[in-house]
């Protein structure tokens, strides 16, 4: 999750208030399509939903 968190902090156009799908779409548009990054996003979503 650290990689995603760093991107959110440093990149001013990162969809911080967007949905998980918005984050996935934005990362795809930037060419960041590594499976581990999307797995981290999914893990974070599941953790958040379990709260």
C-alpha positions, -999 to +999 in steps of 0.1 A: +000+000+000+030+023+005+034+028-032-002+039-036+000+061-006+031+079-019+014+085-052-016+099-035+005+123-014+028+135-042+005+136-073-019+165-069-043+150-095-046+117-077-083+110-070-080+113-032-118+117-028-127+093-056-139+058-055-117+028-057-128+025-094-116+061-100-082+053-085-079+022-107-089+041-139-065+069-131-036+045-125-045+027-158-044+060-176-010+068-162+003+034-173+006+020-138-010-013-143+012-036-122-008-064-106+007-058-071-005-022-071-040-032-080-039-059-054-029-033-028-058-011-038-081-041-035-067-050-001-072-014+011-108-014-002-116-047+016-100-034+049-120-001+046-153-019+039-148-042+069-147-013+093 
